[in-house]
Amino acid sequence: MRWARAGVLLLLAFATGSAGAQTMLDQQQRLIDIHNLLIDLPPVEAPAAYRAYQVSLGLEVITIPSIDGTTGGKRQITASDRTPLFPRPRLVLGLPAPDDFRAFVGLSYIPPLSIEDVSTHHVGGESGVAYAPGQLAVGLRVHAVHAFSRSPVTEPQTKDSLETFTYGAELTAGYRFERGWTSLTPYAGLGVTHLHGRFRVTSDGVVLTSDDTVLALQAGVRLLVADRWEAVAELDAYPGRLVHPNFRLAYLFDLR
């Protein structure tokens, strides 16, 4: 009985210590990481999607799940308090590649326009190569993002700022099913993303930073219609931090 009681007390002590391990600084850094990940540049695309000199003019729709802004005894204003989603234009160009390979480069840009006291100046780039001898394709992609955002966070009347820098890489695999003038490509990916965030409180000049490397998981499906219109739905998961679906709609054409 004594051993059982001691075991229960040990478990309670461990649970109490684990709950108390997350300090207010940990909570603040968690919020920085989540908002960095919302700005990160996931694939939202199957591997080997573009042939040489094919252009994709696309619009990505990023969904924002409910974010708990509690830090200590105060609740910060988060992205989910402002909007459930935001759009991001994405431009992709297919590059020449050896037989059975496909390659591409991509760019994403958001100008610093202010909408309802929120602005984000964002630029992101990506590049990838895939081995695609047939319907099965395996690809490697790298990406990087730099962004500067301003919005009310600590107080409704102030505009605090977050500077974001992320970069990462992932491996993806997909299989293309074709039927008539449509094709459907389910795919999945695994990678890592490094996050650096610098949050500045405008009212008192306090600066908080967060540097972290997280696991990135993707699963999605791409629909291509008449070789000109595409729609992609992707679930992006960063275990322990963020899980959310993203979508892309695009028009494709060939430069030559």
C-alpha positions as CSV (number, residue, x, y, z in Angstrom):
1,M,0.0,0.0,0.0
2,R,2.8,2.4,0.9
3,W,4.5,1.7,-2.5
4,A,1.2,2.4,-4.3
5,R,0.7,5.6,-2.4
6,A,4.3,6.7,-3.1
7,G,3.7,5.9,-6.8
8,V,0.6,8.0,-6.9
9,L,2.4,10.9,-5.2
10,L,5.2,10.6,-7.7
11,L,2.9,10.8,-10.6
12,L,1.1,13.8,-9.2
13,A,4.4,15.6,-8.6
14,F,5.5,14.8,-12.2
15,A,2.2,16.1,-13.6
16,T,2.3,19.2,-11.5
17,G,5.9,19.9,-12.6
18,S,5.0,19.3,-16.3
19,A,2.1,21.7,-16.1
20,G,4.2,24.3,-14.4
21,A,7.1,23.9,-16.8
22,Q,5.5,26.2,-19.4
23,T,6.4,29.7,-18.3
24,M,4.9,32.9,-19.6
25,L,8.0,33.3,-21.8
26,D,7.3,29.8,-23.2
27,Q,3.7,30.8,-24.0
28,Q,4.9,34.0,-25.7
29,Q,7.4,32.1,-27.8
30,R,4.7,29.5,-28.7
31,L,2.5,32.4,-30.0
32,I,5.5,33.7,-32.0
33,D,6.1,30.2,-33.5
34,I,2.4,29.8,-34.5
35,H,2.3,33.1,-36.3
36,N,5.6,32.4,-38.0
37,L,4.2,29.1,-39.2
38,L,1.1,30.8,-40.6
39,I,3.4,32.9,-42.7
40,D,5.6,30.0,-43.7
41,L,5.4,28.7,-47.3
42,P,4.1,25.1,-47.5
43,P,4.1,23.2,-50.8
44,V,0.3,23.3,-51.4
45,E,1.2,21.3,-54.6
46,A,2.0,17.8,-55.7
47,P,5.5,16.9,-56.8
48,A,6.4,17.2,-60.6
49,A,3.4,19.4,-61.2
50,Y,4.9,21.6,-63.9
51,R,6.6,20.9,-67.2
52,A,9.4,23.1,-68.6
53,Y,8.3,26.7,-69.3
54,Q,4.8,26.2,-67.8
55,V,3.6,29.0,-65.7
56,S,1.2,28.9,-62.8
57,L,-0.6,32.0,-61.7
58,G,-2.2,31.0,-58.4
59,L,-3.9,32.2,-55.3
60,E,-3.3,30.4,-52.0
61,V,-5.9,30.6,-49.2
62,I,-4.4,30.1,-45.8
63,T,-6.8,29.1,-43.0
64,I,-6.3,30.4,-39.5
65,P,-7.5,28.1,-36.7
66,S,-8.6,29.4,-33.3
67,I,-5.4,30.4,-31.4
68,D,-5.3,30.7,-27.6
69,G,-3.6,34.0,-26.9
70,T,-3.2,33.5,-23.2
71,T,0.2,34.5,-21.7
72,G,0.3,34.5,-18.0
73,G,-2.9,36.2,-16.8
74,K,-3.4,38.2,-20.0
75,R,-4.9,37.3,-23.3
76,Q,-3.0,38.7,-26.4
77,I,-4.8,39.5,-29.6
78,T,-4.0,36.8,-32.2
79,A,-4.5,36.3,-36.0
80,S,-7.6,34.3,-35.4
81,D,-9.2,37.2,-33.7
82,R,-8.9,39.2,-36.9
83,T,-9.8,36.8,-39.7
84,P,-10.4,33.0,-40.3
85,L,-8.2,33.1,-43.5
86,F,-6.0,35.3,-45.7
87,P,-5.0,35.1,-49.4
88,R,-1.5,34.9,-50.8
89,P,-0.5,35.1,-54.5
90,R,1.9,32.5,-55.8
91,L,3.8,32.4,-59.1
92,V,5.5,29.3,-60.3
93,L,7.7,28.6,-63.4
94,G,8.6,25.1,-64.6
95,L,12.3,24.7,-65.5
96,P,14.1,22.5,-68.1
97,A,15.2,19.3,-66.5
98,P,16.8,16.0,-67.7
99,D,14.5,13.1,-68.9
100,D,12.2,11.7,-66.2
101,F,12.8,14.8,-64.0
102,R,10.9,18.0,-63.5
103,A,12.0,21.2,-61.8
104,F,10.5,24.6,-60.8
105,V,11.0,27.9,-59.0
106,G,8.3,29.9,-57.3
107,L,7.7,33.3,-55.8
108,S,5.2,34.7,-53.4
109,Y,4.7,38.3,-52.5
110,I,2.3,40.4,-50.3
111,P,2.6,44.2,-50.4
112,P,2.5,46.1,-47.1
113,L,-1.2,47.1,-47.4
114,S,-3.1,47.8,-44.2
115,I,-6.5,46.2,-43.8
116,E,-8.4,46.7,-40.5
117,D,-5.1,47.7,-38.7
118,V,-3.2,44.6,-40.0
119,S,-0.4,44.7,-42.5
120,T,2.1,42.1,-43.7
121,H,5.0,42.7,-46.1
122,H,5.9,39.3,-47.2
123,V,8.3,37.7,-49.8
124,G,8.9,34.0,-50.2
125,G,10.8,31.8,-52.6
126,E,10.9,28.1,-53.4
127,S,12.6,25.7,-55.7
128,G,12.3,22.0,-56.3
129,V,13.1,19.0,-58.4
130,A,11.3,15.8,-58.8
131,Y,11.9,12.4,-60.3
132,A,8.8,11.4,-62.3
133,P,9.4,8.5,-64.7
134,G,5.6,7.8,-64.8
135,Q,2.6,8.4,-62.7
136,L,4.6,8.1,-59.5
137,A,6.7,11.2,-58.6
138,V,9.1,11.9,-55.7
139,G,10.3,15.4,-55.2
140,L,12.5,17.6,-53.0
141,R,11.6,21.2,-52.3
142,V,13.4,24.0,-50.4
143,H,11.8,27.3,-49.4
144,A,12.5,30.5,-47.5
145,V,10.3,33.4,-46.3
146,H,10.9,36.9,-44.9
147,A,8.0,38.9,-43.6
148,F,7.3,42.0,-41.4
149,S,3.8,42.3,-39.9
150,R,2.2,45.0,-37.8
151,S,-1.1,44.7,-35.9
152,P,-2.6,45.2,-32.5
153,V,-1.4,42.4,-30.2
154,T,-0.8,43.5,-26.6
155,E,-3.4,46.4,-26.7
156,P,-6.2,47.2,-29.2
157,Q,-4.8,50.8,-29.6
158,T,-1.2,49.9,-30.4
159,K,0.5,48.3,-33.4
160,D,3.1,45.7,-32.4
161,S,5.4,44.2,-34.9
162,L,6.6,40.7,-35.8
163,E,9.6,40.0,-38.1
164,T,9.6,36.5,-39.5
165,F,12.3,34.5,-41.2
166,T,11.6,30.8,-42.0
167,Y,13.4,28.3,-44.2
168,G,13.0,24.6,-44.7
169,A,12.9,21.6,-47.0
170,E,10.7,18.5,-47.5
171,L,10.4,15.3,-49.5
172,T,7.1,14.6,-51.1
173,A,5.6,11.7,-53.1
174,G,2.5,11.6,-55.2
175,Y,0.7,9.4,-57.6
176,R,-1.2,10.7,-60.6
177,F,-4.5,9.2,-61.7
178,E,-5.7,10.3,-65.2
179,R,-9.2,10.2,-66.7
180,G,-10.0,12.0,-69.9
181,W,-9.2,15.7,-69.6
182,T,-8.7,15.6,-65.8
183,S,-6.1,14.2,-63.4
184,L,-6.1,13.7,-59.7
185,T,-2.9,13.4,-57.7
186,P,-2.9,12.6,-54.0
187,Y,0.4,13.2,-52.3
188,A,2.2,13.3,-48.9
189,G,5.3,14.9,-47.6
190,L,7.7,15.1,-44.7
191,G,10.2,17.9,-43.9
192,V,11.6,20.4,-41.4
193,T,11.2,24.1,-41.0
194,H,13.4,26.5,-39.1
195,L,11.6,29.5,-37.5
196,H,13.1,32.8,-36.4
197,G,10.7,35.4,-35.0
198,R,11.3,38.8,-33.5
199,F,8.3,40.3,-31.8
200,R,8.5,44.0,-30.6
201,V,6.0,45.5,-28.2
202,T,5.4,49.1,-29.4
203,S,4.3,50.6,-26.0
204,D,7.5,49.8,-24.1
205,G,10.0,48.6,-26.7
206,V,10.3,45.1,-25.2
207,V,11.6,42.6,-27.8
208,L,11.0,38.8,-27.6
209,T,12.6,36.4,-30.0
210,S,12.1,32.7,-30.8
211,D,14.3,30.3,-32.7
212,D,13.1,26.8,-33.3
213,T,13.2,23.9,-35.8
214,V,10.0,22.0,-36.2
215,L,8.8,18.9,-38.1
216,A,6.5,19.6,-41.0
217,L,4.0,17.1,-42.4
218,Q,1.8,17.5,-45.5
219,A,-1.0,15.6,-47.1
220,G,-3.0,16.8,-50.0
221,V,-4.7,16.3,-53.4
222,R,-4.3,18.1,-56.7
223,L,-7.0,18.3,-59.3
224,L,-6.0,19.4,-62.8
225,V,-8.7,20.2,-65.4
226,A,-8.0,20.5,-69.2
227,D,-4.3,21.1,-68.4
228,R,-5.1,24.7,-67.6
229,W,-7.0,24.9,-64.3
230,E,-5.8,23.4,-61.0
231,A,-7.2,23.2,-57.5
232,V,-5.1,21.9,-54.5
233,A,-6.2,21.1,-51.0
234,E,-3.5,20.4,-48.4
235,L,-3.4,19.7,-44.7
236,D,-0.3,21.1,-43.1
237,A,0.8,19.8,-39.6
238,Y,3.5,21.0,-37.3
239,P,3.2,18.7,-34.4
240,G,2.7,20.5,-31.0
241,R,2.2,23.9,-32.7
242,L,-0.2,24.1,-35.6
243,V,-2.5,22.1,-37.8
244,H,-4.5,23.8,-40.6
245,P,-5.7,23.2,-44.2
246,N,-4.5,25.4,-47.0
247,F,-5.9,25.7,-50.6
248,R,-4.6,26.9,-53.9
249,L,-6.4,27.8,-57.2
250,A,-4.4,28.5,-60.3
251,Y,-4.4,29.1,-64.0
252,L,-1.7,27.4,-66.1
253,F,-0.2,28.3,-69.4
254,D,2.9,27.7,-71.4
255,L,5.5,30.3,-72.4
256,R,6.4,28.2,-75.4
